[in-house]
Amino acid sequence: MNNYSELLRYIKQLADADPYISTVTNKGFVNTDEFISNLYPLFDVVVTGASYPSTQMKQFDVTLSCLAPRDINPEVTNDKFFGNDNEIDNLNETEACLNRIWLIMNRDFPKNNIVATADPDLDIILEEKENVLDGWSMSISVITPNTSITLCS
């Protein structure tokens, strides 16, 4: 009956253990920048929907985001490719972080009795919110067993 909270706790545990991540939230990346005490890089996990594919299964749609603040160098540069900020570094590091967490989750899913329905899709996030955050958002769907509720009850 507590599949939702167990899934969130599991993903939070992975994010807390990642050496790159400083803050873990569950607000959705649109609302992640609302806390002044956030330390970056920031990892956000939010369940965006759920369904019941069968009486024995629950499916959760999950979005994982990793964001880092853009650092803009005030010096003028003529480099049109790299510019004068760390956008490329942010995107590289935040994608690598999501990849690490996805690989661990994918490895651990069978022993946690979870199935991923497909490979994840990633969307780029650029210059988001007041702190000018860059990163990636990854969407996955997972299926967990519905073992705590039976039709006989």
TISEKE-855100 format. One record per atom (N, C-alpha, C): z, y, x; residue in three letters. Coordinates in steps of 0.02 Angstrom, whole numbers, plus 50000, padded with zeros to 5 digits. Atoms other than C-alpha are relative to their C-alpha. Layout:
// TISEKE-855100
ZYXAla...
//
This chain:
// TISEKE-855100
500004994150041Met500005000050000Met500005006350043Met499974994149957Asn500215011750149Asn499445000150051Asn500575000249954Asn498495009050228Asn499835007050026Asn500184993149982Tyr498165027850228Tyr500455002550057Tyr499544997449949Ser499735032550326Ser499974995850064Ser500055004249940Glu499565017650444Glu499385001850041Glu500614998049966Leu497775022750486Leu500115006750037Leu499874993549968Leu498315040750521Leu500474999350060Leu499525001049944Arg499795035050628Arg499664996650060Arg500355003649946Tyr498675023250728Tyr499555004950039Tyr500454995349966Ile497385036850766Ile500405005450036Ile499584995149967Lys498745049550806Lys500304997250065Lys499735003349941Gln499525037150928Gln499484999950056Gln500535000049949Leu497845035451018Leu499895007050028Leu500114993249978Ala497615054251025Ala500585002550044Ala499424998149961Asp499395057051088Asp499994996950070Asp500025003549936Ala499085044551228Ala499425002450044Ala500584997849960Asp497455052751285Asp500215005850046Asp499774994949952Pro497755063151443Pro499665006849991Pro500374993850009Tyr496475076351392Tyr500295004349943Tyr499794996650062Ile497245080851222Ile500705003050007Ile499354996649998Ser498665093551208Ser500335000449932Ser499724999350068Thr498875095251018Thr499614995449953Thr500315004250051Val498545083250874Val500185002849932Val499894997450067Thr498335089750696Thr499654995649949Thr500355003650054Asn497755083250528Asn499815004949944Asn500184994750048Lys497065098850443Lys499255000449986Lys500724998950004Gly495185096750462Gly499825005650047Gly500124995249946Phe494345106550601Phe499915007149975Phe500074993250027Val494005121450486Val500685003549999Val499334997050004Asn495895124250471Asn500444998850061Asn499595001849942Thr496465118550643Thr500265005950039Thr499834994249959Asp496565135850718Asp500535004549968Asp499534995750036Glu497905142150598Glu500705000350031Glu499345000149969Phe499415138050707Phe499985003650067Phe499994996249937Ile499815150450845Ile500264995850058Ile499705004249948Ser500745136750940Ser499534994550025Ser500475005149977Asn499185125950964Asn499885000650074Asn500225000449931Leu498865120551141Leu499344996350000Leu500675003049998Tyr497085115851185Tyr499924996050064Tyr500455002350052Pro496145104451193Pro500394997149940Pro499705001950063Leu496525100251012Leu499604994249970Leu500315005750034Phe496175083850921Phe500235000249927Phe499834999950071Asp496105083450731Asp499744993749967Asp500215005950040Val496045068350615Val500135001649927Val499924998850071Val495755069950429Val499614994649962Val500345004750044Val495335057250295Val499665004249946Val500384995750045Thr493955065050190Thr499834996549934Thr500145003550062Gly493775051550057Gly500214992750006Gly499815007150002Ala494175033850004Ala499634996749942Ala500305003950054Ser493435020049897Ser500284993050003Ser499785006950004Tyr493795002249844Tyr499384995649994Tyr500605004150003Pro492294991449891Pro500114993349965Pro499825006050037Ser493214976449818Ser500755000349985Ser499295000050015Thr494924972049750Thr500424998450061Thr499635001849939Gln495414965649923Gln499915005150057Gln500154995449945Met494774980650024Met500075007349979Met499994992850008Lys495024999350044Lys499575003050055Lys500424996749950Gln493755010450131Gln500225007350006Gln499814993149987Phe494245026950212Phe499465003350043Phe500464995949961Asp493045040350273Asp500435004750042Asp499564996449953Val493815048350427Val499575004650043Val500334995349954Thr493305063650527Thr500495001550057Thr499624998649940Leu493945065350705Leu499655005850036Leu500294994349965Ser493685081850796Ser500405001350063Ser499684998049938Cys494045087250973Cys499705006850019Cys500214993149990Leu493985105851014Leu500365003150060Leu499724996449943Ala494255116851166Ala499765007349997Ala500204992950004Pro494225135951182Pro499475001850052Pro500524997549955Arg492725144351258Arg500305005350045Arg499774995149950Asp493115153951417Asp499395003950023Asp500584995949983Ile491905168251441Ile500175004350061Ile499914996249939Asn491765175751614Asn499695007049989Asn500264993250013Pro491575194851603Pro499455002250049Pro500524998249952Glu490425195151755Glu499314998649971Glu500695000850023Val488595197451714Val499664994650042Val500365005249964Thr487515182551759Thr499275000049977Thr500715000550016Asn485645179851764Asn499814992849985Asn500135007150013Asp485815161051735Asp499934999049924Asp500115000650072Lys485025158851564Lys500164993049974Lys499855006850022Phe485375140151560Phe500754999049992Phe499285001250002Phe487225139451601Phe500395006049974Phe499674994050026Gly487665157351553Gly500635001650039Gly499384998049966Asn489375164351593Asn500624997449964Asn499435002950035Asp490505152751494Asp500034992550014Asp499905007249988Asn491135134851489Asn499794995749941Asn500235003750059Glu490215129251332Glu499794992850018Glu500245006749981Ile489355114651420Ile500574995650022Ile499425003949979Asp490985109051501Asp500414997949939Asp499635001750061Asn491885109851333Asn499674994349963Asn500365005150038Leu490545099551248Leu500014993350036Leu499985006149961Asn490525086851389Asn500684996649994Asn499325002850001Glu492425084451392Glu500214997749930Glu499795001950067Thr492685084251203Thr499624993949975Thr500395006050018Glu491275071651178Glu500284993950035Glu499725005649962Ala492005060651315Ala500674997749970Ala499365001650032Cys493715061451230Cys499894996049936Cys500155003750061Leu493005056051062Leu499724993050016Leu500285006449980Asn492035042251149Asn500564995250022Asn499435004249978Arg493635035751233Arg500384997349940Arg499615002150058Ile494575035451069Ile499614995249957Ile500415004650040Trp493125027250976Trp499974993150033Trp500045006449965Leu492965013651109Leu500664996149993Leu499355003350009Ile494835009851099Ile500084997649928Ile499955002050070Met494795009750909Met499564993949986Met500485005550012Asn493264998550906Asn500244993550031Asn499725005949967Arg494094986651028Arg500604997249962Arg499385002050034Asp495734986450929Asp499914998249927Asp500085001250071Phe495004985350754Phe500124992849979Phe499895006950022Pro494944966250744Pro500734997949999Pro499295002049999Lys496774964050795Lys500415004049949Lys499664996150052Asn497264977750669Asn499724998549931Asn500305002150063Asn496234969250533Asn499625005849966Asn500404994350023Ile495084984550517Ile499284998750020Ile500715000749985Val493194984850511Val499685006949995Val500394993850004Ala492084999850551Ala499354998349964Ala500595001650039Thr490645000650428Thr499355001550036Thr500604998349962Ala489395008250551Ala500205003750063Ala499874996049941Asp489225017150715Asp500135007249979Asp499834993250021Pro489945034750711Pro499445005050013Pro500454994349990Asp488935050750694Asp500425005750026Asp499664994249973Leu489415066050794Leu499625006449982Leu500294993450013Asp489115084250747Asp500315004950049Asp499784995049951Ile489225098550870Ile500365005749963Ile499634994250027Ile490465112750839Ile499975005450054Ile500074994649952Leu490105129450924Leu500325006449974Leu499704993450013Glu491115145650927Glu500365000349933Glu499655000550064Glu492245140450784Glu500655004050001Glu499374996550013Lys493645151550718Lys500155005650050Lys499814994249961Glu494595165550803Glu500044998550075Glu499935001849929Asn494885156250967Asn499354997850032Asn500665001949975Val493025152750989Val500014992950029Val499925007049980Leu493185133850993Leu499324996450001Leu500595004349995Asp491825121751049Asp500244992849999Asp499835007049998Gly491805103051028Gly499554995849956Gly500375004850041Trp491245088450923Trp500434997549943Trp499685003150057Ser491665080950756Ser499664993249989Ser500265006850007Met491455062150731Met500214997249932Met499865002950066Ser491325053950560Ser499934992450002Ser500025007250004Ile491745035650533Ile500264997749932Ile499715003250059Ser492095024250387Ser500304993450022Ser499665006249983Val493345010150404Val500244996549937Val499775004250056Ile493824995950290Ile500644996550022Ile499365003349987Thr495614989650283Thr500154995249943Thr499845004750054Pro496304974950185Pro500505003049951Pro499534997950053Asn497194978350021Asn500454994049986Asn499585005950005Thr498564965450046Thr500665001249965Thr499344998750029Ser500064974249972Ser499995000449923Ser500064999850073Ile499404975249792Ile499584994149979Ile500395005750026Thr498844959749698Thr499905000949926Thr500144999750072Leu498094957749526Leu500514996049960Leu499505004150035Cys499484945449485Cys500645003949986Cys499394996150008Ser500824958949495Ser500005003949935Ser
//
